[in-house]
Amino acid sequence: MKNRFRVKSIFRNLFLGFLYRLPKRFVLITLLKMDNWIYYLLGKAATHANKGIHPKHRYMQYHDFFIERIRPGSRVLDIGCGNGVVALEIAQKTGAKVTGIDSDSTKIAEAKQRDPRSLVEFIVGDVLQNLPAGPYEAVILSNVLEHLIDRVGFLESLVRALNPSSLLIRVPLIDRDWRVALKQEMGVDWRLDPTHYIEYTLETFTAEMKAAGLSIHHIEVRWGEIWSEIHPNDLEQPCT
C-alpha cells in the first residue's frame, strides 16, 4: 500500500513538474478542455455501467420533484422525454395519463422497449412545429429550454395550445461551479452541452418566465440546477 502511494506521489510530482515548465496559459486552457472531455466520457461510461440509464436519475431524484406535483389521473406531457425514464416513473407512481414526445426516433424506440405495458404514450415529434393536442394539466420541460433559441415564444405558444395548469421546469445553472467562470474567462467552452443556447442564473430564469407571462409558484436550486413549478396567468406573487 505504501509503495503504491509512493508511486502515485512520484508520478504526480513528475507530471506537475512537466506542466510547470510549459506556458501557464497553455496549461490552463488545455486542462480546462480536458475537463470538458472527461465530463463527457464520465457521463457515457456511467450510463453504460448503469444499464443505459444515467446514474444522475438515481442520485438527483428530480423525478420525485415532478411526481409530487402531479395529480393522479391527470394528463401530463413530457416534452423532450428522451429514453422515457422520467415519463414512465411518473405514470407508474401517480397513475397519470402521460404522453412523452421527443424528436429522436431512436430514443422513442428505446422508451417503448422500457415500457412493455404501454403505460405511457410515446410519440416522435418536433414540438416546435406541432404540439400534441391538449389540454394537459401538467407539462414537463426537464433540461429542455436551454436547447431552444426562442424560449419565450415557445412558452407562450405552449400555454396557448395546451392550456396547462402548471409547467414543471428543470434547467441548468451557469453559476454551478467556479470552473464555469474560469472557462468563460479563458475562452473555453463552458456549457454542459454544446447544444445549449443558455445556462441560467436565477435572475435570467425569472426574467424569461415574466417575459412569457408566467408566474413562479415554487423554485429551488439543487445539484447546480433550477427546479421550478410555473403557473400560467397565476395571480400569486412570484416566489423569491
HELIX and SHEET records of a PDB file:
HELIX    1   1 LYS A    2  LEU A   19  1                                  18    
HELIX    2   2 LYS A   24  ALA A   49  1                                  26    
HELIX    3   3 LYS A   56  MET A   60  1                                   5    
HELIX    4   4 TYR A   62  ILE A   67  1                                   6    
HELIX    5   5 VAL A   85  THR A   94  1                                  10    
HELIX    6   6 SER A  105  ARG A  114  1                                  10    
HELIX    7   7 LEU A  145  HIS A  147  5                                   3    
HELIX    8   8 ARG A  151  LEU A  162  1                                  12    
HELIX    9   9 ILE A  174  ARG A  176  5                                   3    
HELIX   10  10 TRP A  178  MET A  186  1                                   9    
HELIX   11  11 LEU A  202  ALA A  211  1                                  10    
SHEET    1   A 7 VAL A 120  VAL A 124  0                                        
SHEET    2   A 7 LYS A  97  ASP A 102  1                                        
SHEET    3   A 7 ARG A  75  ILE A  79  1                                        
SHEET    4   A 7 ALA A 138  SER A 142  1                                        
SHEET    5   A 7 SER A 166  PRO A 172  1                                        
SHEET    6   A 7 GLU A 225  PRO A 232 -1                                        
SHEET    7   A 7 LEU A 214  ARG A 222 -1                                        
END                                                                             
